[in-house]
Amino acid sequence: MIFGVIKPYPSPLITGRGIDLDFPLLAGCLALLGLGLVMITSASSEVAAAQSGTPLYHMFRHLVYVLLGLGAGVVTIMVPIATWQRMGFLMLVGAFGLLVLVLVPGIGREVNGSMRWIGFSFFNVQPSEIAKVFVVIYLAGYLVRRQTEVRESWMGFFKPFIVLLPMAGLLLMEPDFGATVVMMGAAAAMLFLGGVGLFRFSLMVVLAVGAVFVLVQAQPYRMARLITFTDPWSDQFGSGYQLTQALIAFGRGEWFGVGLGNSVQKQFYLPEAHTDFVFSVLAEELGVVGSLATVALFLFVTVRSLYIGLWAEKAKQFFAAYMAFGLAFLWIGQFLINIGVNVGLLPTKGLTLPFLSYGGSSLVICCACVGLLLRIEWESRTHLGSEEHEFDESDFAEEPNHGR
């Protein structure tokens, strides 16, 4: 019955020759998931033992999220890209609805002074993670529908901001400054790749920098973070405490680390060791070599995602191409901000590291994005992404070619 329902819409998981996926991307993402599970187990063991009585508490929860994420990835692989394109506006409305709900007292759950989660019985959902992806999908559809207008007129350039600015305002009300920067950065990159002229793009960059400056000035705690991160040792046990502990972790790791599970900083010295600062624990335990290998793995995954967008563009599947570019830039933005915060290049900001940090919503959404990218790659390679195409077994007769 199930196979009869999905037969009109073949997927990389159901073809005449078996599973047909982009294995380099899949292998890179699975490697990051595995590394993340190992590091969460190590980084959270002391905190979990103190809070729950078992050092593996967070590991078991993270494993559940990994399984949920893999399930979400399978579901997104099965859905044609054309379906996501048709649902773009509804997803945008859903994103606004979630961001409004999280601000409603009694529905939104406050953690560490921020209303970023909608709480259920045993897990929290972070609407900003969902909203970022929904915005990418909607904007990809806009760039396809209004391609000429975006490239040639100011109105086509400004229209997306009628949507983006209110959404950014809702994110800042939580407040979630990091998610706002990542979402707006990915949107700006998509507009540039969509053909926005260099002058208009440069003006957008100037306005964005000015907005960031105003937002930093508007909140004293943001200005304190900005001042402190340049010299965290001046207030080592105050506003600079988290960064100084992260830097100590990097220093202790040296070239090859102190060994897996032997971190000292995770023993209540470094706050959020298994979430926002898991990379610092990784650097302490695996050293410079392990840190650079992890960065190289992230670089491979993001570059592969950009290439998937390029292949879709060459196949004239422009919606899929813009969506792949947007998803890749979401990962790039989160990666650069999280690593920058960990090494002291950016002010301290709570933002998870894709695939590695503890956090259910982020992990599940990352896995769903992998599913979307795998679907995009398959449709662009096989040219079977159109619902008007009549499929039969001969469409899957040739062996897949991943050597692009």
C-alpha positions in Angstrom: 0.0 0.0 0.0 2.7 2.5 1.0 4.8 1.8 -2.1 1.7 2.2 -4.3 1.1 5.7 -2.9 4.6 7.0 -3.4 5.3 5.2 -6.8 4.2 8.3 -8.8 6.9 10.3 -7.0 10.1 8.3 -7.1 12.8 9.2 -4.6 16.5 8.4 -4.1 15.4 5.7 -1.6 13.1 3.8 -4.0 14.5 3.3 -7.5 15.0 0.4 -9.8 18.6 0.1 -8.8 18.2 0.5 -5.0 19.3 3.5 -2.9 20.6 6.3 -5.1 22.1 9.1 -2.9 24.9 11.5 -3.0 27.1 9.5 -0.7 29.9 12.0 -0.2 27.4 14.5 1.4 25.7 11.8 3.3 29.0 10.3 4.6 30.2 13.8 5.7 27.0 14.6 7.6 26.8 11.1 9.2 30.5 11.6 10.4 29.5 14.9 12.0 26.5 13.3 13.6 28.7 10.5 15.0 31.3 13.0 16.2 28.6 15.1 17.8 27.2 12.1 19.7 30.7 11.2 21.0 31.4 14.8 22.1 28.0 15.3 23.7 28.6 12.1 25.7 32.0 13.4 26.9 31.1 17.1 27.4 27.9 16.5 29.3 28.9 13.6 31.6 29.8 15.6 34.7 26.8 17.9 34.4 24.4 15.0 33.7 25.7 13.0 36.7 25.2 16.0 39.0 21.7 16.9 37.7 20.2 13.5 36.9 22.4 11.0 38.7 23.6 9.3 35.5 26.4 10.6 33.3 24.7 9.3 30.1 21.5 11.3 30.6 22.2 13.8 27.9 23.7 11.2 25.6 20.5 9.1 25.6 18.4 12.2 24.9 20.8 13.3 22.1 20.6 9.8 20.6 16.8 10.1 20.6 17.1 13.4 18.7 19.5 11.8 16.3 17.0 9.1 15.5 14.2 11.7 15.1 16.5 13.7 12.8 17.3 10.7 10.7 13.5 10.1 10.4 13.0 13.7 9.4 15.7 13.4 6.8 14.1 10.3 5.3 10.7 12.1 5.1 12.2 15.1 3.3 14.0 12.9 0.8 10.7 11.4 -0.2 9.0 14.7 -0.9 9.4 16.2 -4.4 11.1 19.6 -4.5 8.1 20.9 -6.5 5.9 20.2 -3.5 8.1 22.4 -1.3 7.9 25.2 -3.9 4.1 25.1 -3.9 4.0 25.2 -0.1 6.4 28.2 0.2 3.8 30.8 1.2 2.1 28.4 3.7 5.4 27.7 5.3 6.1 31.4 5.6 2.8 31.9 7.4 3.6 28.9 9.6 7.0 30.5 10.5 5.3 33.7 11.5 2.8 31.8 13.6 5.4 29.8 15.4 7.5 33.0 16.2 4.4 34.7 17.6 3.3 31.7 19.6 6.7 31.4 21.3 6.2 35.0 22.7 2.8 34.2 24.2 3.1 33.6 28.0 2.2 30.1 29.0 3.1 28.8 25.5 6.7 30.0 25.2 9.2 28.6 27.7 11.8 31.0 29.1 15.3 29.6 29.5 18.2 31.8 30.7 16.1 35.0 30.2 15.1 34.2 26.6 11.7 33.1 25.2 13.0 30.9 22.4 11.2 27.5 23.1 7.7 26.1 22.9 7.7 23.4 25.7 6.0 20.0 25.4 6.0 17.3 28.0 9.6 16.1 27.7 11.2 18.2 24.9 11.3 21.8 23.6 10.8 23.0 20.1 12.8 26.1 19.0 10.7 27.9 16.4 13.6 30.0 15.1 15.3 26.9 13.7 12.2 26.0 11.7 11.6 29.6 10.7 15.1 30.0 9.2 14.5 27.0 6.8 11.0 28.1 5.9 12.3 31.6 5.0 14.9 30.0 2.7 12.2 28.0 1.0 9.9 31.0 0.5 12.7 33.2 -0.7 13.9 30.6 -3.2 10.4 30.6 -4.7 10.3 34.4 -4.8 13.6 34.6 -6.6 12.2 32.2 -9.3 8.9 34.0 -9.6 10.3 37.5 -9.7 13.7 36.9 -11.2 13.6 39.7 -13.7 12.2 42.2 -11.2 14.9 41.3 -8.6 17.7 41.8 -11.1 16.4 45.0 -12.7 14.3 47.0 -10.2 14.6 48.4 -6.7 11.1 47.2 -5.9 12.0 43.6 -6.6 15.0 44.0 -4.3 13.0 45.6 -1.4 10.0 43.3 -1.5 11.6 40.4 0.4 12.4 42.7 3.3 8.7 43.4 3.8 8.7 39.8 5.0 12.2 39.5 6.4 12.2 42.6 8.7 9.1 41.7 10.7 10.4 38.2 11.1 13.7 39.6 12.3 11.8 41.8 14.7 10.0 38.7 16.2 13.4 37.0 16.6 14.8 40.0 18.4 11.9 40.1 20.8 12.8 36.6 22.1 15.6 37.8 22.0 17.7 35.7 19.5 20.3 37.9 17.9 22.3 35.1 16.5 19.4 33.5 14.6 18.5 36.9 13.2 22.0 37.5 11.9 22.2 34.0 10.3 18.7 34.3 8.7 19.4 37.8 7.3 22.9 36.7 6.1 21.5 33.7 4.3 18.8 35.8 2.7 21.4 38.4 1.6 23.5 35.7 0.0 20.5 34.3 -1.8 19.6 37.7 -3.2 23.1 38.3 -4.4 23.2 34.9 -6.1 19.7 35.7 -7.5 21.2 38.5 -9.5 20.9 41.7 -7.3 23.2 44.3 -8.7 26.4 45.0 -6.8 25.4 48.6 -5.9 22.1 47.5 -4.4 23.8 44.6 -2.6 26.5 47.0 -1.2 23.8 49.3 0.0 22.1 46.4 1.8 25.4 45.5 3.5 25.9 49.0 4.7 22.4 49.2 6.0 22.8 45.8 7.7 26.0 46.9 9.4 24.3 50.1 10.6 21.3 48.0 12.0 23.7 45.8 13.9 25.4 48.8 15.4 22.1 50.3 16.5 20.9 47.0 18.0 24.2 46.6 19.9 23.9 50.1 21.3 20.2 49.6 22.2 20.9 46.8 24.7 23.6 47.3 27.5 24.3 43.6 27.8 25.2 43.4 24.1 27.6 46.4 24.4 29.1 44.7 27.5 29.7 41.5 25.5 31.2 43.5 22.6 33.6 45.3 24.9 34.5 42.2 27.0 35.3 39.9 24.1 38.2 42.1 23.0 39.9 41.6 26.4 38.0 38.9 28.4 40.8 38.7 30.9 40.0 42.2 32.2 36.8 40.8 33.7 37.9 37.1 34.0 35.3 36.2 36.7 32.5 38.4 35.4 31.3 39.0 31.8 34.5 37.5 30.4 34.2 34.2 32.4 32.8 32.0 29.7 35.2 33.1 27.0 38.3 32.8 29.3 37.3 29.2 30.2 36.9 28.4 26.5 40.3 29.8 25.8 41.8 27.8 28.6 40.3 24.7 27.0 41.9 25.5 23.7 45.2 26.1 25.5 45.1 22.8 27.4 44.4 20.9 24.2 47.7 21.8 22.5 48.4 19.7 19.4 46.8 16.3 20.1 44.6 17.0 23.1 44.4 15.6 26.6 42.4 12.6 25.4 38.8 11.8 24.8 36.8 12.1 28.1 39.7 13.8 29.9 38.6 17.4 29.7 38.9 19.5 32.9 36.9 22.5 31.6 33.7 20.4 31.3 33.8 19.8 35.0 31.7 22.9 35.8 34.3 25.4 34.7 32.9 26.0 31.2 29.2 26.9 31.2 27.1 25.3 28.3 30.0 22.9 27.6 27.7 20.4 25.7 25.7 23.1 23.8 27.2 26.3 22.6 30.8 25.6 23.6 31.1 21.9 22.7 33.8 22.9 20.2 36.0 24.1 23.1 35.7 20.7 24.8 36.5 19.0 21.5 39.6 21.2 21.1 40.7 20.4 24.7 40.3 16.6 24.2 41.3 16.2 20.6 43.7 19.2 20.2 44.6 21.3 17.2 44.6 18.3 15.0 41.1 17.2 15.9 39.8 20.7 15.7 41.2 21.3 12.3 39.9 17.9 11.1 36.4 18.9 12.3 36.6 22.2 10.6 37.7 20.4 7.4 34.7 18.1 7.7 32.4 21.1 8.1 34.1 22.8 5.1 33.6 19.7 3.0 29.9 19.4 3.8 29.1 23.1 3.1 31.1 23.3 -0.1 29.4 20.1 -1.3 26.1 21.7 -0.5 27.0 24.7 -2.6 28.1 22.5 -5.5 24.7 20.7 -5.3 23.1 24.1 -5.8 25.4 24.8 -8.7 24.5 21.4 -10.3 20.8 22.2 -9.9 21.3 25.6 -11.5 23.0 24.0 -14.5 20.1 21.6 -14.8 17.8 24.7 -14.9 16.1 23.8 -11.6 16.4 27.3 -10.2 14.2 26.9 -7.2 16.1 23.9 -6.1 19.4 25.7 -6.7 18.4 28.8 -4.6 17.1 26.5 -1.8 20.4 24.6 -1.7 22.4 27.8 -1.6 20.2 29.1 1.2 20.5 26.0 3.3 24.3 25.9 2.8 24.6 29.6 3.9 22.5 28.8 7.0 25.1 26.2 8.0 28.0 28.4 7.1 26.6 31.3 9.2 26.0 29.1 12.3 29.4 27.5 11.9 31.3 30.7 11.6 29.5 32.4 14.5 29.8 29.4 16.8 33.5 28.8 16.1 34.2 32.5 16.2 32.6 32.8 19.6 34.5 29.7 20.9 37.9 31.1 19.8 37.2 34.6 20.9 36.9 36.2 17.4 33.3 37.2 18.0 31.3 38.4 21.1 29.8 35.6 23.1 26.4 34.6 21.5 24.3 31.5 22.1 24.1 29.7 18.8 24.4 25.9 18.3 27.1 24.3 16.2 25.3 22.3 13.4 25.3 18.5 13.9 27.6 18.7 17.0 25.8 20.8 19.7 23.3 19.3 22.1 19.9 20.7 21.0 16.9 18.7 19.6 15.4 21.3 17.3 18.7 22.3 15.7 19.7 18.7 15.2 16.4 17.5 13.7 16.3 20.6 11.3 19.9 19.9 10.2 19.0 16.3 9.3 15.9 17.5 7.5 18.1 19.9 5.5 20.4 17.1 4.6 17.4 15.2 3.2 16.4 18.3 1.1 19.9 18.6 -0.3 20.0 14.9 -1.1 16.7 15.2 -2.9 17.9 18.3 -4.8 21.1 16.5 -5.9 19.1 13.5 -7.1 16.5 15.5 -9.0 19.2 17.6 -10.7 21.2 14.5 -11.7 18.4 12.4 -13.0 16.2 15.3 -14.3 13.2 13.6 -12.7 12.1 16.5 -10.6 9.0 17.4 -12.6 5.6 16.1 -11.7 4.6 16.3 -15.3 7.2 13.6 -16.2 5.8 10.1 -16.6 8.0 7.6 -14.7 8.7 4.0 -15.4 11.5 1.5 -14.6 13.5 2.6 -17.7 14.1 5.9 -16.0 16.3 4.2 -13.5 18.1 1.8 -15.8 21.5 3.5 -15.8 24.0 3.4 -12.9 24.2 6.6 -10.9 27.1 8.9 -11.6 28.4 10.8 -8.5 31.7 11.8 -10.1 30.8 15.4 -10.7 
